[in-house]
Amino acid sequence: MIDVQVEQYLQHAIVLFEKRRGRRPSARWHQVPRSGIRALLRLAHGQWPRAIEPTCAADVVRFAICDEYEIRLREERELACSSVATLMWEARNFLAWQTGGGIDGWTGLSSSDVDRYMDLRAPKLTRCSLKDTAERLRSLLRYLHITSQVASRRTCQGT
């Protein structure tokens, strides 16, 4: 509901911009007001955007893995907030992609699955970004192996 109201506000702001300036705002203009709106919503609600609720059993497992992985990154590895955010984005993205592939549990994860994920991500990345993505994914796979959520150490070495 709030997202719809924010979009309505932004459409109204675009109309006002056109009236005042006689032209449409640039393509990136919408990013400026949203940052302020999101900060206000974060202040009002404590967290914005709101946490996604699990819709199935696979989501519950995936969210639990992500929560435990984030705790490990913050408490055991004592990484900076920006590093944790980057690692968590990749972990959530990979685990959501893996869940979408229909594998029950992570014990069936193989190096070919990791290769397919990297092939999916590779066309949109530079060489340096591809290396960073592989390192973030390797960190997640090591965590999954340490916590016995993947069957083989070879999966962790496959990236």
C-alpha positions as CSV (number, residue, x, y, z in Angstrom):
1,M,0.0,0.0,0.0
2,I,2.8,2.4,0.9
3,D,4.7,1.6,-2.3
4,V,1.6,2.6,-4.3
5,Q,1.3,5.9,-2.4
6,V,5.0,6.6,-3.0
7,E,4.6,6.0,-6.7
8,Q,1.5,8.3,-6.8
9,Y,3.5,11.0,-5.1
10,L,6.3,10.7,-7.5
11,Q,3.9,10.9,-10.5
12,H,2.4,14.0,-8.9
13,A,6.0,15.4,-8.5
14,I,6.8,14.8,-12.2
15,V,3.6,16.7,-13.2
16,L,4.7,19.6,-11.0
17,F,8.2,19.5,-12.4
18,E,6.8,19.6,-16.0
19,K,4.6,22.6,-15.1
20,R,7.4,24.6,-13.6
21,R,10.2,23.8,-16.0
22,G,8.3,23.0,-19.2
23,R,10.0,19.6,-19.7
24,R,10.1,16.2,-18.2
25,P,12.8,15.5,-15.6
26,S,15.9,13.4,-16.5
27,A,15.7,9.6,-16.3
28,R,17.6,9.5,-13.0
29,W,15.5,12.2,-11.4
30,H,13.3,9.7,-9.7
31,Q,16.2,8.4,-7.6
32,V,16.7,11.7,-5.7
33,P,13.2,12.0,-4.0
34,R,13.0,8.2,-3.3
35,S,16.1,8.3,-1.1
36,G,14.5,10.9,1.2
37,I,11.2,9.0,1.2
38,R,12.9,5.7,2.0
39,A,14.8,7.4,4.9
40,L,11.5,8.8,6.2
41,L,9.8,5.4,5.9
42,R,12.8,3.7,7.6
43,L,12.5,6.2,10.5
44,A,8.7,5.7,10.8
45,H,8.7,1.9,10.5
46,G,12.1,0.9,11.9
47,Q,13.0,-1.0,8.7
48,W,12.4,-0.1,5.0
49,P,11.9,-1.8,2.7
50,R,10.0,-4.2,4.9
51,A,11.3,-7.7,5.4
52,I,10.0,-10.3,2.9
53,E,7.7,-12.9,4.5
54,P,8.4,-16.5,3.6
55,T,5.7,-18.0,1.3
56,C,6.8,-21.7,1.3
57,A,8.9,-24.2,3.2
58,A,11.9,-23.5,0.9
59,D,11.7,-19.8,1.8
60,V,11.8,-20.6,5.5
61,V,15.0,-22.7,5.0
62,R,16.6,-20.1,2.7
63,F,15.8,-17.2,5.2
64,A,17.2,-19.3,8.1
65,I,20.4,-19.9,6.2
66,C,20.7,-16.3,5.3
67,D,20.1,-15.2,8.9
68,E,22.7,-17.6,10.3
69,Y,25.2,-16.6,7.6
70,E,24.8,-12.9,8.3
71,I,25.4,-13.6,12.0
72,R,28.6,-15.4,11.2
73,L,29.8,-12.6,8.9
74,R,29.1,-9.9,11.6
75,E,30.1,-11.7,14.8
76,E,32.7,-14.3,13.9
77,R,34.4,-12.7,10.9
78,E,33.7,-9.1,12.2
79,L,33.2,-7.7,8.7
80,A,32.2,-4.1,7.9
81,C,28.5,-3.4,7.3
82,S,29.1,-2.7,3.6
83,S,31.0,-6.0,3.2
84,V,28.2,-7.9,5.0
85,A,25.6,-6.2,2.8
86,T,27.4,-7.2,-0.4
87,L,28.0,-10.8,0.7
88,M,24.4,-11.1,1.8
89,W,23.0,-9.8,-1.5
90,E,24.9,-12.4,-3.4
91,A,23.9,-15.1,-0.9
92,R,20.2,-14.2,-1.1
93,N,20.4,-14.0,-4.9
94,F,22.1,-17.4,-5.2
95,L,19.9,-19.2,-2.7
96,A,16.7,-17.7,-4.4
97,W,18.0,-18.9,-7.8
98,Q,18.9,-22.3,-6.4
99,T,15.5,-22.7,-4.7
100,G,13.9,-21.7,-8.0
101,G,15.8,-24.6,-9.6
102,G,13.8,-27.1,-7.6
103,I,16.6,-28.7,-5.6
104,D,15.3,-30.1,-2.3
105,G,17.9,-29.0,0.3
106,W,21.4,-28.0,-0.4
107,T,22.9,-31.5,-0.3
108,G,22.3,-31.9,-4.0
109,L,24.3,-28.8,-4.9
110,S,27.0,-29.5,-7.3
111,S,29.8,-27.6,-9.0
112,S,27.8,-27.6,-12.3
113,D,25.0,-25.8,-10.4
114,V,27.5,-23.1,-9.3
115,D,28.8,-22.9,-12.9
116,R,25.3,-22.4,-14.3
117,Y,24.7,-19.6,-11.8
118,M,28.0,-17.9,-12.7
119,D,27.2,-18.3,-16.4
120,L,23.9,-16.6,-15.7
121,R,25.6,-13.7,-13.9
122,A,28.7,-13.4,-16.2
123,P,27.3,-11.5,-19.2
124,K,26.3,-8.5,-17.0
125,L,29.7,-8.3,-15.2
126,T,33.1,-6.9,-15.9
127,R,36.1,-9.2,-15.3
128,C,36.8,-7.5,-11.9
129,S,33.1,-7.8,-10.9
130,L,33.0,-11.4,-12.0
131,K,36.0,-12.1,-9.7
132,D,34.3,-10.4,-6.8
133,T,31.1,-12.4,-7.5
134,A,33.0,-15.6,-7.5
135,E,34.7,-14.7,-4.1
136,R,31.4,-13.8,-2.5
137,L,29.9,-17.1,-3.8
138,R,32.9,-19.0,-2.5
139,S,32.4,-17.5,0.9
140,L,28.8,-18.7,1.0
141,L,29.7,-22.1,-0.3
142,R,32.4,-22.5,2.4
143,Y,29.8,-21.5,5.0
144,L,27.3,-24.1,3.6
145,H,30.1,-26.7,3.8
146,I,31.2,-25.8,7.3
147,T,27.6,-26.1,8.5
148,S,27.1,-29.4,6.7
149,Q,24.5,-28.0,4.4
150,V,26.2,-29.2,1.2
151,A,27.5,-32.7,0.8
152,S,30.9,-32.2,-0.9
153,R,33.9,-30.0,-0.3
154,R,34.3,-30.1,-4.1
155,T,31.3,-27.9,-4.5
156,C,33.1,-25.2,-2.6
157,Q,36.2,-25.6,-4.7
158,G,34.3,-25.6,-8.0
159,T,34.0,-21.8,-8.2
